[in-house]
Amino acid sequence: MGKNIAVIGGGIVGVCSALDLQQAGHHVTLIDRKQPGRETSYGNAGVLSESSVLVMNNPVLLRKLPGLLRNQSTGLRYNPLFVLKRLPWVLKFLSYCTKSHAKHAAKALRALQVLSLGHHKAWINEANVTHLLRYAGWMKLFRTQKGFDGFAAEIEAMQETGVKFTIYEREQIRQLEPGLEPIYEKAVLMDETCGVSSPAELTDAYIAMFIAAGGTVTKADVTGLVPQNPGFEVKHSEGALVFDQVVVAAGPWSADVAKWLGYNVPLGWERGYHMHLEPGDVPQLGRAAYDVEGGFAIAPMRQGVRITSGVEFEHRDAPPNYTQIRKAVAEARKIHKMKGEIDAEPWMGRRPTLIDSLPIVGPAPRHKGLWFNFGHQHLGLSMAPGSAKLITSMIDGGTPPIDASPYRADRFPV
């Protein structure tokens, strides 16, 4: 008999959780204050990755720290006052910059991404939105040999986890992407990575399937979570509802929800920005690409050419700082001809990141029927279906499709 389940959070992770649970025979209500998929899930480069296996807090980051302290990088910016206020979290984050953790995390990320990509493809086909799917892969670009040499740790991690990729030289890059200026010495193409031309439309398609299967979407701001005997009362701006079980998938707000029940989750935020530009009169890109030394991604989208910035370490709710994305757009114009800006102002999102850069996917340690599914950093789109499958299997009392131990909540003293 199906359970009455609430999923708190309408990003791609919450939407996939709700969809998979509903298709498994449960009665699911998805609760979010906004239209699903319009927060952090909206603004990424549309990459469905099975190759993003090297976490940010790896040994290379420690070697780069002196240069990053100048706070001039397009790939990573920070607010010094915020870092000082969050220094214990930052130091714990840096404490995971070890080779052993990088190997452990790479294996865990790869497993979740491979699982997710297969289910993305199945759901995309089921939703009849195959026009959104690109099989052309995901490419990383290097302006210099030195920049490519600095990618060695990621290449090693990809090789150790079975990622298939191809290295291209300058002339091959020109043939592969004639719309790029010929400034790149090397490129690494992730052969099996896919992409979508509109993350928002993909989320809408999944929501349509969820509703068609009998699911309910409630647009409300969740304001409280109270244990009952049994179940939980979910308080929100439109009233209150009681559920048998609750899945917390509220992205960067998940720690706030967990705190209502006494959990202290070491969650931080990587803020990021994007801007759409009108395509220029040159061949358009066939895939999303990341300029590693430039610190920005460029992706062909249905809305236009999307430029995304790197990471900004700042408080989740601080006012936007457009310096990073403005610099990224200026750099992107140098490598691909584009026309005017489409957006009135840049978009900003907040990526939820735990101190070890792995998500929490599994039961809350002290409350039966409470489940955590958050902390996917900038890989929420790439890991959402797999995370959903893990949660559903645990709720149903089955065997998870992959080893779920790396994502346990109790790996931290929460």
N, C-alpha and C positions, 0 to 999 in steps of 0.2 A: 504494500500500500504506500502511495506516495506521501512524502512529508510536506508540510507547509513551511516554505523556506523564504527568508528575505535575503536579498543580495544588496548590500549598501555600497553604492558607487556605480556610476554609469559610464565609466571609461571602458576601453576595450577589454580590460581584464574582467571587470564586473559583468559586462555584456556577454562575454564568452562563458563565464561561470553560470549566469542565468540561463543562457541558451542550452548549455549542455545538461544542466540539472532538469530543465523543463523537458527536454527530449528524452531524458532518462525516466520520466514518469512522475516527477515531483510537481508540486504546485508552487510556482515561484513568483515573487513580487520583486521587481527591480526598482530601487528607490534612489533618486538623484535630484538635486535641486535644479539641474539644467537638463536640456535635451541630451540624451546619451551621446557620448563621443565628441563633446564639444569643449572639453578641457584639454589636458595634456595629450590625450590620444589623437586629437585633431591635427596637431602641428608637426608631426615627424616627417621624415623623408620618404615614408611609404615603403620601407624595406622590410620584407619578410625574410629575416636572416636565419640561416643555420650555421653561420660562420663567425658570429661575433663572440668569440670565446675568451678573449683576454680582457680581464677586468681593468678598470682604470687604476685601482690601487695595486699596482704590480711593481717589481723592483725598478723598472725603468723610470717610474714616476719620481722615485727618490733621487735619481741622477739628474732629473730635469728641474727639481725644485729650485735650485739657485736662480735659474733663468726665469721660472714662473713667478718668483717673488717680485720681479719688476712690474708684474701686472699689466703687460702690454700685449699678451698673446690673444689672438682671435679665438683660439681653441679653448682657452680657459682664462676666465677673469674671476676676481673675488672682491668682496668688500672687506677690507682689513678689520673694521670694527665688528662685523658679523663673525669673522673667523675667531677673533679674540673672545667673543661671547660664547661661541660654540667650540672653544679650544679642546675640551675633553673629547667631544665627538670627532673632531678633526684628527686628534692624536690617535684615537682608536682606529679610525679609518686608515691612517698611515701605518699603523702597526701591522696591518694585513699585507703590506708591500713585501711579501716574501715569495720566494720561488715555489715553496711547497704549497702555499695557498693559491698561487696563480694556477698551478697544475690541477689542484682540487676543484677550483672554481671553473676552469675551462671545461673539465669533464662534465660538471653539473650543468653548465650553460648549454653546452652542445647537446646533451640528452634532451633538455627541455625544448630547445629550438627545433631539433629534428622532429620530435613528437608534434610540436605545434604546426610546423610547416605542412605536414601531411594532412592534418585536420583543417587547416586553413583552405587548402586546395579542395577538400571534400565539401566544406561548407560553401565555398565560393561557387562551386558547381551546383550544389543544391539550391542556392539562392538565385541562380541564373544571372550572376554578375561577372561572368568570365571575362567580359570586356575590360574590367578593372585590373586584371592580372597580367603581370609582365614576367616572362621567363628569362629576360635578358641579363639578370644578375645585378650585381652590386660591385662597383669598382673603386679602388683606392688609388689616388694619383700622387706622384712624387716629382717635384720639380728638379731635384738634384739627386745624385748618387748617394750623398751623405744622408739625405732624408730617407731614401730607400734602405740604406744600411741600418738606420734607426728602427726599422720595422722588423728587424730580425726576430725579436722576441715573439711578436705576434705570428710570424710565419712558423716559428717553432711550435707554438701552441696549436696552430691550425693543423700542422702535420701530425702532431701527437694525437689529435682528436678526430682525424679522418676527414677534415675539410678538403674539398676539391677546389683547386684554384689554378689560375694560369698567369704567368708573368709575361707582360708585354714590353717591348722596347719602343723607342720614340716613334719610328716609322709605323709600327703596328698600331700604336695608339691613334695616330693620325687616320689610319684606314678604318679603325673601329669606331672612332668618334670624330668625324671630319668637322663637326661644329665647334670643337675645342681649338683654341689657339695652340700652336705646336711648341709648347714650353715645357712639356713633361718628359723627363728622362725614362721613367718607369711607370708601370701600372700593374696592379694586382687585381684580376677579375675573379670574383667568387662565383664559380661556375654553376652552382646549384641554388644560389640565393635567388629569390623571386622579389617582386615588388608590386605595389598597387598604385594606381594613378589618382586615387582619392581615398585616404583613410576614413574620412567622414562618411562617404557613400558606402564604404565597406561596412562600417558600424551600423549605418541605417539598414543595410540589407540583413545583417544579423538580427537586428531588433525586429524587423518585419517577420523573420522566421520564428523568433521567440514568441511574438504575439500570435502568429498563425498557429503555433503549437499550444496556445492557451495561456501563455504568460501574461503578466500584468506589469505595466510601467506606471509608477507613481512619481509625479513631479513634486517633490517636497524636500525641504531641508531637514535632515535628521538631526534631532536635538538631544536625544538621550537613548540609552540602551540599558534596560533593567531586567535582571534575571527573574524568572518566574519559576514555579514548580509544577509542571515542567515548562521549558521554553523560555522565550524572551519577549519583553514588551519593547517595541521600537517606537519611540516618540518622535514625532516630526511636526513640521509647521502646519500640517493639515489635520493633525489629530494623533492617534496612536493605534498600533496594530500589534497583535500577539502572534508569534510564530514558533513553530517547533524548533527550528534551527536558524542561525544567522551566519552569513558569509560577509566578512568585512573586506571589501575590495575598493576602498575609497582613495586609492593612490596616495598622494602627498598628505591627505587628511586622515589616513588610516590610524596613525598613532594617536590622534586626538580621540577617535572613537574608542580605541582600545583602552585609553587612559580612563574612560568612564567606568571601566570594570577593574581598574587597579593595575593595568599593564604599563610598563615603562619600556617602550620599544625604541631602540636606537636608530630612528629614522631621520634622515636628512633630505635635502632637496638639491637637485641639479636643475637650475632654471635654464631655459633655452628660448630662442626667438626664431621667427621666420618672417620672410617677406616674399610676396609674389611679384614677378615682373612679367611684362608682355614679351612673348617670344620675338626674337629678332629675325632678320631676313637671312638666316644661315641654317644649315642642317641642324635639326633639333636632336637633343641627346636621346639615346636609346635606352638609357638606364640612369639610375641615381649614381652619383659619384661623390667621393669625399676627397677634397684637396687636403692632404695630410699636413703639409707645411703651411698652407693658407688657413687651416683651421675652420673650414666651412664645408657644407654639403650643398650640392646643386641637383635638383630632381625635376624631371618633366612631370607636371601635374595637370589635371583637367582645368584647374583654376589659372594656370600659367606656369612659369618656371619658378619653382620654390627654392629660395636660398635659406638654409638653416645655419644658425650659429653654433658655436661650441658650447661649453659648460660655463655657467655663471654660479658661483657659490655666494648666495645671498639669502636673506630670510624669505621664506615662502611668500609672505604677503607684503613685502616691501614694494614700493613703486617701481615700475619698469625703468631700466637703464638701457637706452637704445644704442649706446656707443659701440657695443660688440657687433650687433647686427648691421649697423651702418657701415662699419669697417668691412664686414663680410660681404655685403652687397657691392661695395666698391672694388674689393678684390675679385669677386665673381665676374664683374663687368670686364675685367682685364682678360679673362680666359674664355668668355662666351658672350657673343654679342646679343644684347637684350635691349628692349625699348623701355617705356616708362614703368614706374611702380604702380601696381594695381591696387594694393591695400592703402587705405587712408593712413594707417599707422601699423608698425610691426605687431605681430601676434606674439604673446609670451605664454609659455607653459612651464609647469613645475614637475620634474621627474622625481619620483620617490626612490631614495637610495639608502640602503642599510650599510652598516659599517664594513661588512665584508663583501658588498656588491652582489650578493645573492638574494633572491626574494624569500619571503616567508610564505610557504604554501602548506597548510596543514592545520591540525587542531590547535586551538588555544589551550595552553597547559592547565588552566584551573577551572574551565567552564565547559562542561559537556554540551555539545551541540553548537559551540561557537567555533567558527573557522576563520583563519587568516589567509588572505591571498593578496599580497601587496609587496612593494619594494623591488619592482622589476627594472629600476633605473631607466635608462633610455631604450630598453628592449621590451617594453610592454606589448607592443604589437607583435613582436616576434615570438613571445613566450606565452601569450594569453590562452590560446586553445589548449596547449599542453598543461598549463596550470589548472585550467577548468577540468580537464580529464582526471587530474590527480585528486582534486576536491571531490568530484562526483564519485570516484571509486572509493574514497575513504568514507563518505557519507553512506554509501551503499554497502559498506563492509566488505568490499572486494579487495583484490590485490592491485595496487597501482601499476600502470603500464611501464613505469621506470622506477628506479630507486629514488624514493622521496626523502631519504634521510638528510641530504644536503640542505633541504629547505625547511627543516623543522624549526618551529618557533623557540623551542627550549635550547637551541644552541647558544642563545643569549640568556642572561639572568633577567628575564622579563617579569 
